[in-house]
Amino acid sequence: ATRSRVRAMFRHRLCEARREAAAKHTVVRPRLICGGGDGTATFALNCVFGALLSEDGAFLWAESDLATYFPALVQMPLGTGNDLAGVLGWLRTIPGSLVRRKKWFEDALSPARPLRLFDVWGILPDDNLRVCQMTGLKSSLPVMGTAGPAVPFLSLLYFSMGFEAFVAAQFELNRRDGRIANFMEYAKQIGAGLLGSRRRNVDLTGVKLMMSGDEQFFPPVDRPKSDSEYMSLGMLNINSYSGGNIKALDPARFDDGRADCFRQRDWVSNELRRGGYTKTEKTESITVSVPDTLPGVFCQYDGEARYAFRPGGGDWQLQMRVVMRIPVVMGPDLDPNEAFRCSTGWVEYEDRDADKGKNAAEVPAADLDFCKQICVRLGFGGFSVRGGRAYFRSAKGGELKTRLTHDSTSTFYLRDEKAEEVQFDFRGTEAQQQATKQRIWRWVRGDLVGALNATEAEVDALRLRMIAMSDGSLCRVSERVAVGFGRDLKRHVCAKCHVSCSNWGCRGCNKTFCATCMQEHLGHSARLRWMWADGAYWNSWSWSADLCVSDLLAELGADGLDESSEVRVKVVRAMTHKLGDVELPDAPTAVKWLEEFGLREQSRYEWTDCQSVENFVEADVSLPSFGAET
């Protein structure tokens, strides 16, 4: 439906379905069957919006028609994980026999199937954000290329950064024909990401996620420096992730207007502790900030993997909120706990009656649709059919339901008022709704492809920056310090020489190094200690451990620290300052001095000649160091 001729035919069928639905006596909504993986639901919405928008960007249908006759989505499970189809009750794989397939389509088209509203989240990045796609791996480092026409705009299921996105990117390179083969490929890529050297491509250091109300979710407020320990960060809109293998402890609801944010250090440990469930926190909006210390991050939305970055470097943000609600059809395999949240329009009760004898009106019951039309127009709550006649009740449907009694001669038709509440709509303020409609127009026209997808020149520049950052060469000198990352069973390799090493390295760039390369990486980066000036100078316990500039700034700027006492700083190693003690009158003055000191040290390591990186790319040799010692 992206070609003009096909789109015109699709528009004609949508309008015809609207006219047929309007001619019915009851509330009937057209159906849209979408066959494919989880990401195809977004493509189906693109086709619908493309057919309903005119050349000037205005909707061809009135808002009331959009609300009432926007087609309800039926998801056919033809993908690998099929999380959306599974949650909506349409199975996780299409039935094999022709009889069961026929029954599946009958259920999908039946107006008796219940409806529910489904939140659709918008991915709203900065104007300077670009995305590209991984096209291969070289020495366990990703090779990037320009992305395809699918751009990150709408998300129905989930969104994440880090490990799952990197696995999804690898899977796209090795997709198989069969569903079982694809599951095996996923398992292979998960193992490579968890245990192999490829896991160094997952880095969330410096990333921040804020929830509605300016509440910080990541990194945890009680452990602000733990961001480098995490491998995954994201949100769930449905209570099914990774083919249903992961769910939220507090089930995620796709119709509550809230996302369930999660963060994860280690999925294996989580599986052992919680058995496929993860802790989440609910929020109505999300803001993700990525620092310029990262070349970019792997992202995935509804299983579509992209690499997001800012050309030329710099911080960037993306926001997420519910931009619309669409109607969806719930299948027969629906979780019984979810069935009560659905709406069918009418509920039929055999051998039941309510308020018998309290008839507001009566007509022949030859045409049940006509009886339902009368019930809706006159505001009755239901009607009883007995002896070929329909007897209407004036009470509300909810009240009548509580007064149902056994009557073997009657069949009661209860009107479900909730059916009229299942209507398509845009969410947000008036300005936000207009911005959403304008972005939809740009989306269906293909303008977002040029606005979000990186050019070949931008991808080439990113590739050079990723190579330079892969071995820690662009690590800020003020943050270089050797730390241990803890014990684990994963394989670790040196970021420079690629030999096996222990799980220790530099906290500034979060790279692991062997002992020799660690010393080269640290080079002449500054080392400092500090103490209160009134402490025992010759007592080693009075002094702090050796710290980098950033760590010392964090300690002196900590909340609750005495800001009036004199501070003594010992310069243990530096390139722009003589070694020895510096006495400062108070902590704020010490912080200001340290900031200036850090800038001077960083200036000695500034690297502006990109030609050396280009030579590295062609010759495949090690990168040169930043600068010479003076």
JODA-V53702 format. One record per backbone hydrogen bond with DSSP energy under -0.5 kcal/mol. CO is the residue of the C=O (numbers start at 1). NH is the residue of the N-H. If there is no record, write none. Layout:
# JODA-V53702
[[CO & NH] [CO & NH]]
This chain:
# JODA-V53702
[[3 & 7] [4 & 8] [5 & 9] [6 & 10] [7 & 11] [8 & 12] [9 & 13] [10 & 14] [11 & 15] [12 & 16] [13 & 17] [14 & 18] [15 & 19] [16 & 20] [17 & 21] [18 & 22] [19 & 23] [21 & 24] [26 & 28] [30 & 72] [32 & 34] [32 & 74] [33 & 35] [34 & 76] [36 & 78] [36 & 79] [37 & 40] [38 & 41] [39 & 42] [39 & 43] [40 & 44] [41 & 45] [42 & 46] [43 & 47] [44 & 48] [45 & 49] [46 & 50] [47 & 51] [48 & 52] [49 & 53] [52 & 60] [54 & 57] [58 & 54] [62 & 66] [63 & 67] [64 & 68] [65 & 69] [66 & 70] [67 & 424] [72 & 32] [73 & 329] [74 & 34] [74 & 76] [75 & 77] [76 & 36] [76 & 78] [77 & 94] [82 & 86] [83 & 87] [84 & 88] [85 & 90] [86 & 89] [88 & 331] [89 & 333] [90 & 77] [97 & 101] [98 & 102] [99 & 103] [100 & 104] [101 & 105] [102 & 106] [103 & 107] [104 & 108] [105 & 109] [106 & 110] [107 & 110] [110 & 113] [114 & 330] [115 & 343] [116 & 328] [118 & 326] [119 & 121] [120 & 323] [120 & 324] [121 & 155] [122 & 124] [122 & 321] [123 & 125] [124 & 319] [126 & 129] [128 & 311] [130 & 309] [131 & 454] [132 & 307] [133 & 145] [136 & 143] [138 & 141] [141 & 138] [142 & 144] [143 & 135] [143 & 136] [145 & 133] [149 & 151] [151 & 153] [153 & 123] [155 & 121] [157 & 237] [157 & 238] [158 & 302] [159 & 235] [160 & 300] [161 & 233] [162 & 166] [163 & 167] [164 & 168] [165 & 169] [166 & 170] [167 & 171] [168 & 172] [169 & 173] [170 & 173] [170 & 174] [171 & 174] [172 & 175] [178 & 182] [179 & 183] [180 & 184] [181 & 185] [182 & 186] [183 & 187] [184 & 188] [185 & 189] [186 & 190] [187 & 191] [188 & 192] [189 & 193] [190 & 194] [191 & 195] [191 & 196] [192 & 196] [195 & 491] [196 & 199] [197 & 200] [198 & 201] [199 & 202] [201 & 203] [204 & 207] [208 & 289] [209 & 217] [209 & 218] [210 & 287] [211 & 214] [211 & 215] [214 & 216] [215 & 211] [218 & 209] [220 & 223] [221 & 224] [223 & 226] [226 & 229] [227 & 230] [231 & 163] [232 & 264] [233 & 161] [234 & 262] [235 & 159] [236 & 260] [238 & 240] [241 & 245] [241 & 246] [242 & 245] [246 & 241] [247 & 278] [249 & 251] [253 & 256] [254 & 119] [259 & 261] [259 & 283] [260 & 236] [261 & 281] [262 & 234] [264 & 231] [264 & 232] [266 & 270] [267 & 271] [268 & 272] [269 & 273] [270 & 274] [270 & 275] [271 & 275] [276 & 247] [278 & 249] [281 & 261] [283 & 259] [284 & 322] [285 & 212] [286 & 320] [287 & 210] [288 & 318] [289 & 208] [290 & 316] [291 & 294] [297 & 308] [298 & 162] [299 & 306] [300 & 160] [301 & 304] [303 & 305] [304 & 301] [306 & 299] [306 & 308] [307 & 132] [308 & 297] [309 & 130] [309 & 311] [310 & 313] [316 & 290] [317 & 126] [318 & 288] [319 & 124] [320 & 286] [321 & 122] [323 & 427] [324 & 120] [325 & 425] [326 & 118] [327 & 73] [328 & 116] [331 & 334] [335 & 338] [335 & 339] [336 & 340] [338 & 341] [339 & 342] [343 & 115] [345 & 416] [347 & 414] [348 & 350] [349 & 352] [349 & 412] [351 & 407] [353 & 405] [355 & 358] [357 & 359] [361 & 392] [363 & 390] [366 & 368] [367 & 371] [368 & 372] [369 & 373] [370 & 374] [371 & 375] [372 & 376] [373 & 377] [374 & 378] [375 & 379] [375 & 380] [376 & 379] [381 & 415] [382 & 393] [383 & 413] [384 & 386] [384 & 391] [385 & 411] [386 & 389] [388 & 365] [389 & 386] [390 & 363] [390 & 392] [391 & 384] [392 & 360] [392 & 361] [393 & 381] [393 & 382] [395 & 381] [396 & 400] [397 & 401] [398 & 402] [399 & 403] [400 & 403] [401 & 404] [403 & 355] [405 & 353] [407 & 410] [410 & 351] [410 & 352] [411 & 385] [412 & 349] [412 & 414] [413 & 383] [414 & 347] [415 & 417] [416 & 419] [417 & 420] [418 & 421] [418 & 422] [419 & 422] [421 & 423] [425 & 325] [429 & 433] [430 & 434] [431 & 435] [432 & 436] [433 & 437] [434 & 438] [435 & 439] [436 & 440] [437 & 441] [438 & 442] [439 & 443] [440 & 444] [441 & 445] [442 & 446] [442 & 447] [442 & 448] [443 & 446] [446 & 449] [446 & 450] [447 & 451] [448 & 452] [449 & 453] [452 & 131] [455 & 459] [456 & 460] [457 & 461] [458 & 462] [459 & 463] [460 & 464] [461 & 465] [462 & 466] [463 & 467] [464 & 468] [465 & 469] [466 & 470] [467 & 471] [468 & 473] [468 & 474] [469 & 472] [472 & 475] [476 & 479] [477 & 480] [478 & 550] [479 & 481] [479 & 508] [481 & 507] [483 & 505] [492 & 501] [494 & 498] [499 & 494] [502 & 504] [503 & 485] [504 & 513] [505 & 483] [506 & 510] [506 & 511] [511 & 506] [512 & 495] [514 & 518] [515 & 519] [516 & 520] [517 & 521] [518 & 522] [519 & 523] [522 & 525] [527 & 572] [527 & 573] [528 & 547] [529 & 570] [530 & 544] [531 & 568] [532 & 535] [535 & 537] [536 & 539] [538 & 540] [539 & 542] [539 & 543] [540 & 543] [547 & 528] [548 & 552] [549 & 553] [550 & 554] [551 & 555] [552 & 556] [553 & 557] [555 & 558] [558 & 561] [566 & 533] [567 & 584] [568 & 531] [569 & 571] [569 & 582] [570 & 529] [570 & 572] [571 & 580] [573 & 527] [580 & 571] [582 & 569] [584 & 567] [586 & 590] [587 & 591] [588 & 592] [589 & 593] [590 & 594] [591 & 595] [592 & 596] [593 & 597] [594 & 598] [595 & 599] [596 & 600] [597 & 601] [598 & 602] [599 & 603] [600 & 604] [601 & 604] [602 & 605] [603 & 606] [606 & 608] [608 & 610] [609 & 612] [610 & 613] [610 & 614] [611 & 615] [612 & 616] [613 & 617] [614 & 618] [615 & 619] [616 & 620]]
